Amino acid sequence: MNKIFLHAMFMMCLLASSAKTNAQEHRLYDFVVPRDGSFREALKAANNRKDTTERYRIFVMQGKYKIPTEGTTTGGDGKEYGDPRSYLKAPKTSIIGEYRDNTVLTNTTPPATWNNGFGPSCPLEGIGKGDVLIIESQSHSTYLQDITMKSGMGDHTGRNIVLQDRSDFTIAKNICIWGYQDTYVSNNQQGRFYFDGGIIRGRTDYICGKGDVYYKGVTFQQCEKGGYLAVSSVPRKYGYVMQYCYIKSETPDVTYYLGRPWGKGTPTVIWLNTKVDASPITKDNRGYNGWADMSGGYPKQFAEFNTMLTSGETLSLEGRRTQWTDKEGNTHENKPTLNAFEASHYTMENVLDGWNPTADAEQMPAPKNLRIHKNLLSWDNQKGALLYAICKNGKVLDFTTASTYKLKGAKKGDVWGVRAANQMGGLGNPAIAVAPNEDLVQWDTIFIDGPKGKLHCVLIRPDKHNVTSADGRYPAAVYCHGFSGTLRGNLNERIGENLAAAGIASIRFDFNGHGESEGRFQDMTVSSEIADAKTVVNWLKAQPWCNGNVAIAGVSQGGVVAGMTAGEMGSEIKCAALMCPAAVLRDDAIRGNTMGKNYNPLNIEGDYVLLSRDRRLGKAFIEEAFALDIFGTTQKFQGPMIICHGTGDTTAPYTYGQGYHYLMPNRSRLYLIPSANHSFSNERMNVAQLVSDFFIEHLK
């Protein structure tokens, strides 16, 4: 009775506390355009969500999207027009395109029917009047990647802003913003903004505004003659800093100035290690060399370091402009060149005041070991991947958080790809596989001599194409089914297929007295099933193709058996997986209720309890269950273990899964599957993936 009392107290403690679990790293996009609606509807969903502490990710499938107007606004000519502006009003939002050049958003603007004093212009020209996207001040931590945004206004029709950013901590990764004048406006003096690669196109003042912006590897596509590039206004501290950027001439006759000052004594623009198709304008008829005037303003500093032509020739910076004269006739000095030591001060860390956006912008590599077999696409799971995009013949078809995908309508010769997303949602380069005309998995039905008769087994072995070891040998895994179950089931089959695709064999079997194995169900005990499992493990290790690394997995009572087998076999088992482990079986026996059948555990009449017409639970099973040291035996296993349990499991409550993890916190991973029942309901494939990935991680 003391043992029963102590065990009950232990379980009560588990119910009162929750062991730490591994955070789920996988999540699908929150909104996919156009599958879930339009781009405007995606922004509304992001803006109106209740929880803005979690990132909201929008994915835009490739295509050319004309954003319709919404509401009305007054133009410079006093007339009413459809409002072309779109607004992002919530923080932590990602907008991801499928491919930059093939995913294009353009707003809808009226024609150039208004003369603004500079010729025919769009009546909605001007900052904040006809912008494609405005990121509001509260929308910090925005992430943009692989998308093109274009103004609906044409060239020479006024200030056609594409992106106006009033926020802070914005990352723009490989985007294209295509305009003519004031293409990009940084509109927060305290803002920090980061551009990584991509294209910004324009002629006049096409990057302009406040705050500190660090441009890394950006292509500035300069169009036409006599243009002005960088027009910084009031910085946070550093203004605009360009590192390893490229000023590309859209046509051979392009001429331009590096920038001009929008303000008095505050504008700061620094060009470092810049590559140019053509030198900026030097010694024009006004005496300007590289930099121009703007409304009597003058810079805090306009400077360069190591500017060179695309041919590799270093440009001479002698004669770059050193003075500006304001409207009052006062002269202001400028130091236009930097030495290597001075240039080294303009690091990303300094410019962005300690903020390092590179980790968020880092792309996931192409998934490894992409294979196709039996219409199943599989690949190695990647740590840190948010999700995977499934591509067919170059286009994104679907998304999954697993590392396998069932192909539908696959034909020989189809080119399939998988792209992994980083935690911001940005997709990396694809891994490519061509649908083969061969099956890369070997299935065999075999019988093994067990302690109480022959054990019916299904062995899945990888084809030689999936085996990468020099000696041709590979690891293996054993799967144990649950109480009164059999080796059949899509959970264990999927685990076997996943492992085979990764070059790992697996064997699932019917315990004695189950399925097609010999023996009587009435003679089954946990100890007899442990003996069966040991027999199968030892058979695997004796095969010439097995390299000796063997894992064991089990579901329900099979999870109990797998854990205790691992504990008893010790280092003979490389790793283990317990899925909804039914350690409750001991408490059920003590209570006198197994699978809903009541009995007196202290006074069983005869040799068995009749569970159903053809299921007799042996007295030996119940008597043994009283004394089973389930947790203690499993705890002896010193290898890595994964535990998956549904929080909606009423057969074996998830607190038992927590119990395993509580006893082995440093060598086990616990995944609690929200609302999943004892059979994992709709989460079976996800559980199969978790187990498969864990085994691949520790067996390969």
Residue, then its C-alpha position, 0 to 999 in steps of 0.5 A: m500500500n505504501k508503494i501505491f500511496l507514493h505513486a499516487m502522490f507523485m502523479m498528483c504533483l505532476l498534475a499540479s505542475s507542468a514540465k517545460t516543453n519544447a516550443q513548436e517551431h513550425r507554423l503555416y502562413d497566416f494569410v496567403v494571397p490570393r488563396d485567402g483573399s486580396f492583398r488589401e484583405a491580407l493587410k486588414a487581417a494583419n491590422n485587425r488581429k487581436d494579438t499583436t505580440e505574435r508575428y503575422r505572416i502574409f505570403v503573396m503567390q507569384g503574379k501581377y496584382k493591381i491593387p484596387t482603390e478603396g474609399t476616396t481622397t482629394g487630389g491636388d486639383g481639388k477633385e475626388y479620386g479613388d484612394p490608391r493607398s494601402y496601410l500597414k497599421a500593426p507591428k510584427t507583420s511579414i509580407i513575403g513574395e514568392y519570387r521578387d521579379n514575378t510577384v508584383l503589386t501595383n496601385t491604381t492611380p488616376p492619369a496625369t491630368w493636373n499641372n502642378g507647375f512642373g508639367p502634367s502630373c498625377p493629381l495624387e502625386g506627393i508624399g502621403k497622397g498616392d503611396v503604394l504602401i504606408i507603414e504606420s508609426q506603430s507598425h514596428s518590426t515589419y519584415l518585407q522579402d522577395i516582392t516588387m511594389k510599383s507605383g501606378m503613376g508613370d515617370h515624369t508625373g510627379r512624386n510617385i512614392v512606393l514605400q513610405d515608412r513611419s515606423d522602426f526596425t523595418i527589414a527589407k530583404n531582396i525587395c524591388i520598389w519601382g518609382y521615379q521620384d521619392t520612391y522610398v521615404s523613411n519618415n521617422q527621425q528615430g527610425r532604424f531601417y535595414f535593406d538587404g539586397g534588392i532594387i530601388r529604382g528612380r531618378t529624382d530623390y528616390i531614397c529620401g527622408k529621416g532616420d538612420v538607414y543601412y543599405k547593404g548590397v542594394t542595387f540603385q537603378q538610376c534612370e535618365k539624365g541629371g538625376y539625384l539619388a540619396v536625399s537624407s533629411v534629419p537623421r537619428k544619428y548616422g543618416y543614410v549609409m550604403q555598404y557594398c551597393y551598386i549604382k546601375s545605369e538603366t540606359p547608357d546615357v544616364t547621368y546623376y548626382l550621388g545626392r543633395p541635402w534636404g535640410k540645413g546641417t543635418p543631412t548625412v549620406i555615406w557611400l562605402n565600397t560602392k560599385v558604379d556603371a558610370s561616375p557621378i556628375t563631376k564639375d558641371n556648369r555650376g561647379y558641383n562635383g558628385w553632389a548637388d544643391m537643394s533649396g539652400g540646404y547643406p549637409k552635415q556630411f556627404a562622403e565616400f570611400n572606395t568607389m569603383l567602376t564595374s570594370g574594377e577601376t577605382l574612381s578618383l575622389e579628388g575634387r568632390r564637393t567640399q562647400w555649400t552656400d546657404k540662402e543667406g550666403n554663408t559657406h558650410e564645409n564638407k569632408p567628402t572622402l573617408n580613409a579606411f579607419e574612418a570608414s570602419h566606424y560605419t558598421m551595421e551595429n553602430v549605424l543601427d544603434g546595436w540592432n542586428p537584423t541579419a539573424d532575422a534576415e538570414q535565409m534557410p539553406a535548401p533542404k537536404n536529401l530531397r527524394i521522391h518515392k511512392n508519390l511521397l516527397s521527403w527531405d531532411n528536417q531543418k532546425g529553425a525552419l518555420l515551414y516548407a513551400i512545395c513547388k511544382n515546375g517552378k511555382v509554389l503549390d502548397f505549404t507544410t510544416a512536416s518534412t514529407y508531402k504526399l504528391k497528387g497528380a505527379k507525373k514522371g519528369d515533373v520537377w518538384g522543389v522544396r523551399a524552407a522559410n526562416q522564422m520571418g517567413g522568407l523563403g530560401n532557395p529550393a532543393i530540386a527533385v525530378a519525379p522518378n520512374e522507380d520505387l526507392v523503398q523495399w517492403d518485406t513480410i517476414f516471421i521471426d521466432g519469438p519467446k512464445g511463437k513466431l512474430h509477424c513483421v513488416l520490414i522496410r529497407p531503403d534502396k541503395h540510392n538512399v544509403t550514403s555510408a561507405d560500407g552500405r550499412y545503415p541504422a534501423a528502428v523498431y515500432c511497437h503497437g499498442f494494447s490489442g493493436t496490430l502492426r498496421g496503421n498510417l502512423n507507423e507506416r508513415i514513420g517507416e516511409n520517412l525513415a526509408a527515404a532518409g536511408i534508415a530501415s524499420i521493422r514493425f511487428d505484431f506482439n505475440g497473441h496479436g494480429e498474425s503472430e502466434g500465441r494467445f492474447q490472454d497470455m500477454t503481459v508487459s514483460s512478455e511484450i518487452a521480451d518480444a521487443k528485445t527479440v526483434v531488436n537483437w534480430l535487427k542487430a544481427q543483420p549484415w546490412c544493419n550498422g548496429n544503431v537501433a532506435i525503438a518507438g512505441v504507441s500507447q502500451g507499446g510506448v510503455v514497452a518501448g521505454m522499459t525495453a530501452g531501460e533494460m537494454g541500455s546502450e544497445i538502444k540508440c534513441a527512443a520515442l514514446m507516443c501517448p505512453a499508457a503508463v496509466l495501465r498500472d493505475d488502471a489495474i489497481r483501480g480495477n478498470t481496464m479499457g472500460k471493463n470493471y473488475n476486482p483486482l484483488n479477487i479475480e475469478g478464474d484466469y482472465v477478465l473478459l474485455s469483449r467477446d474475443r478479448r480475454l485479459g489474463k490474470a497475469f497481466i493484472e497481477e504483474a501491473f501492480a508491481l511494474d516500475i514503469f518510470g523507474t525502469t525507463q529512467k535507466f535509459q541514458g540515451p535521447m528520448i522524444i515523448c509526444h502526447g495529446t492534451g485531449d487524451t482521455t485514455a492515457p492523460y498527458t500528465y503521464g507523458q509529462g511524468y517521463h519528461y519530468l524524470m529525464p528533463n535533460r535527455s528527453r524532449l516533450y511535445l504536447i499536441p494541443s487537443a489531440n486524443h489518444s490516437f492523435s486524431n488529425e495530428r498523426m502525420n505531424v507526430a510521425q514527422l516529429v518522431s522521424d526527424f528525431f530518429i534521423e537526427h540521432l541515428k544518422 
